Amino acid sequence: MTTPSAQPVRTRYAPSPTGPQHIGGIRSALFAWLYARRHGGQFILRIEDTDRKRSIPGSVEMILGAFDWLGIDIDEGPREGGAYGPYVQSERLELYQTWAKWLVENGFAYKCYATAQELAEMRKAGGGYDRRYRDASNAEINKLEARGAPYVVRFKMPLTGSTIGADMIRGEVEFANEQLQDAVLLKSDGYPTYHLAHIVDDHFMKISHITRAVEWLPSFPLHIRIWNALGWAKPQFAHLPVLLNPNGKGKLSKRKEQFAGADGKSVPVLAQEFIDAGYLPAAVLNFLSNIGWNFGDDKEIFTTAQAIKRFDLRDVNPANSAYPIAKLDWLNSQYIQRADAAQLCRLLKPILEEAGYAVDETRLARAAPLLQVRLKSTRDVVPMAGFFFADWALFEAPPADILVQRKMDGEGTAGILRGSIPVLQGLDSFEHDTQYAAMQDYAKAIGYKNGQVFGTLRAAVSGQKVSPPTFETMEILGKEESLRRIKLALQSLAPA
């Protein structure tokens, strides 16, 4: 397989450490990682922490934790090291300052001494920065420097003409230079802005392809001009579509209370929320890969290894996509169904233990196959099957509204339970198929439908409206415990 250019493929994800990882950022990282892996290249993690006010302690650990959970491995980064480090921007300040100075000395940038008050007056007048220091005289600059006036470094954008850039997803894009301002490259505290820092880093880290959200497209011409001014070979760019709220209106925000799915529940948008909700990492990767990119062959379920063999940034759809959370629920259920027995037990055991249950591994191994086709999330195991692992001595019969099935009353329900006891008691085998045959005959003999009899028994032994199948459940509980629970249910139906 050939690479898309002579330069080795090196992609990067460069988040700001501003808190938990948003799923949109993870999708951007995933696409960069898939592209690097397809072409045998490297994937780099770089932390862009030059906005000190927004940095939140512990964010880097959250980023690394999210990647580890998903299985997105990093070739170079703050934890892994590498030949082009350090991989944290606040540790590279001297490098940015050197190149900001070079741009000033070579006429591509200038020192701007505009005060906060001056800038506020410009905004109040209805415009942006008016370039008042762009062509300041040497005498004026010397006077300002003599009194130690603070300054920022701004880039000199062309005032006329246009800037054209090539995007792997959107093709050739053109921008009118007159609509762009002279952006700040270096702040007065010596810290760079994104505009300078990422270009310096991408050059010295030999990044070949930049993937970032389409929100950065308006800054694309500025970045092209900076690359050209520095005289460095530009990487290839891919501005990815953003994720929209499930209703297709507005960007998917970190503030999850602003939107909900079709069922009215809050939609997970942060990496930890997916973990907490019981989604499997393989399902999440499959889900994210398929938003904005299509595997083809009408294939909805595919492994990450299969995606790597096909993924191309040029195939990404430029249109923004609504966040199809219902598809994730379906995918997750499919991955749960495809898990082998041992893997499923490993997934479910810690969730049950976290809920306070003492897990009997033998019982879990017997129950897991019954749950496998019913779970949308591994978290569903607690409400669906927690009763298997609760202290049986503390089991209480459910109230009548759970026991009494549709089109039945309390008296009929009690009759079914009362009559089932000798039938079940007399079985030599308590395997589920033996129970089924006996209770099918019993239902016919007393003139009730199978569903009414089976549903009554299921509610009696589980204490729930929803549970695994009746007779498989009773087989796991055993004859003695099942009969004890049926008798307790009879007591709860007894008249006060």
Protein Blocks (a to p, Z undefined) as FASTA:
>chain_A
ZZfbfbdcddddddddebjcdfklmmmmmmmmmmmmmnopacdddddfkbmmlpcghklm
mmmmmmmmnopacfbdfknopjkbcfbfklmmmmmmmmmmmmmmnopaccdfbdfklmmm
mmmnopacehlmmmgcfklmmmmmmnopacdddddddfehjdddddfklopadddfklpc
cddfbdfkopacfklmmmmmmmmnopabdcddfklmmmmmmmmmmmmmnopacddddddd
ddddfkopajadfblmlpccfkopacdfbfklmmmnopafklmmmmmmmgopaebjoiab
dcfklmmmmgcfklpcfbdcdddfklmmmmmmmmmmmpcfklmmmmmmmmmmmnopacdf
klmmmmmmmmmmmpfbfklmmmmmmmmmmcfklpccddfklmpcghiafklmmmmmmmmm
mmmmmpmbfcfklmmmmmmmmmmmnopafklmmmmmmmmmnopabdcdfklmmmmnomml
mmmmmmmmmmmmpcZZ
